[in-house]
Amino acid sequence: MPNSAPFVPAAAPASGDRLRGRLMAQGLGRLLDRVRGARDVLPHLAALERGLLDGGSMVIDRVPRQSLAKLCSQLSSLPLPEEDPALHELLTRLMDALEGRKPVPVAAKPPPLRPVLHDRDDMPFDMERTVVIEEVSHSDFMRVSQADTPTIHRRES
């Protein structure tokens, strides 16, 4: 018994994806064309427009997570026309892709160095390794900044 199901060539999904990508790119292009210089100000969206034209909507799957976040932020901040379903589908696909990707765990970094003040007798005061900050009057500051005189260190008792 012959199979009565229609034959669908393997390239059909790719061509459908390419068509969806072109429709998304056209909608995005019209949106970016509304304001002069928009492509310069929104370079992620301009790159997405080119990517959609060249690679279809599957290009969204190859966008790094950090760039997806930027694309979602930029596109969702723009007024999307209601009569452009491809543009709304683009935003939905971008947001779904972002939501579906887990953030890359950041390698454990050592805590930042911060000054530690010791007020204990068992920690000696080392002048070579310790920075002492003192307030001085404006006139003292001006005198030191304008002269090539050595800095005077005062120790308070």
Secondary structure, DSSP 8 states (H G I E B T S, - for coil): ----S----TTHHHHHHHHHHHHHHHHHHHHHHTSTTHHHH-HHHHHHHHHHHHH-GGGGGGS-HHHHHHHHHHHHTS---TT-HHHHHHHHHHHHHHHHS-------------------TTS---TTT--------HHHHHHHHHS----------
